Amino acid sequence: MKKENTQQKITKGEKTKQKLFSSAAKLFNQYDFEEVTVDKIVEEAGVAKGTFYIHFESKDALIAAYLSDYVRETDTNYRAILYTFSPETPTPRILMGLTEKIADILSDTIGVISMKTVYKLMLMNSFDMSAVSGYGRDLYLMFSELLDRGIKRKEFNNTMPVNEIARHFVMAIRGLCFEWCIRYPDFDLKAQVQSHFKIMLDGILTKQETHDQ
């Protein structure tokens, strides 16, 4: 019985956290960071202010936790695309598939308004954003794994450290996403990602792979 009650409390607590997360995200998309207070968040969520502080020390702590959960879920969706390819699939094709999936999720699921909010929060540099920008993020690991695979299969040149190339790939995504945010709606993120990463891949393909293409 105690175990069931504990599980119910955990489930209820998780639902409350998710309610606070979604309410905060909605408000940050509508107002500047300074305008969104804990009072506004709990009012939007329909929970008591004391309940907020059971889960989070501050508004900044809520944002850091929300971004960490969101990035983890998003990276899980990114990694899922890797399992759709057969072992025989050329690595360049898998890399293009991954970047196209990233563009799809950014455009169709996350959306430009939310991404503008994320960039705004990152530029403020007032709380922990390592979940988004840290090199320990699974997104970096995915690119590193694929690049290492391509080098071992002699599809890619081995002229730079894998981790360094992976960082360039992620920086390219971040840069294209920023361009999308400032030029929206006159910037086709999906088309630009395809074009840009084809150029990047051409730069690391071996001569044999270039000839085969």
Phi, psi and omega in degrees: 000316179298321180296319179295318179297320178297317180296321179296320179295319179297315180297316179296318179296321179293321178297320179295317178300316180295325178294319177293320178301308184293325179292317179296316180299318179298316181291321180293333176285341184257329187230164173293156183306315184294334182281340182270109181256168176300322179301317180293322181296313182290328177295316179295322182280340181074035178234163180286152180297324178297326178295322178304313186283350171291325185263327186222143179286331186197176175298319179299320180295322177298315182297315180299318180292318180298313181296322179298314179295318184293317180294320179299316179293319180295316179295328175297320177294322177297314183294331181301329180295330182295330182282354181272351181263144177284160179300338182275350184297131177301141182300320178303323179293322179293317179298318177295321178298320179295313181294325177294322177295319178300315179297321178299313182293318178299315184285313192262337183252307182283308176089155186292325182296315179295322180292324175298320179296317180299315180296321179299316180293321180295320181291334178292328176054038183256357178206176187290114178246018184297335178298329181270314190253352184292147181285354176275358181297146184297333179300319177297319181297321179300312179296319179298316180298316182291320179295319178297320177299315181295324178292316180295329179272006179060032175268332181242151174289149179252058185257349179223153175301141182303316182298325180291318178296318180301320179296322178296322178296315181291321177297325178295317178299315181296320179294317178295322179294322178295317176301319178300317182295318185274341182251359180303136008263014184268029181219115180273099185301315183298314181295320181291323177297315179300314181294314185294316184284337172295319177296316181296318180294321178302331182285341182244357178293144173289164180300323180296316180295320179297319179294319181295328180290000000 
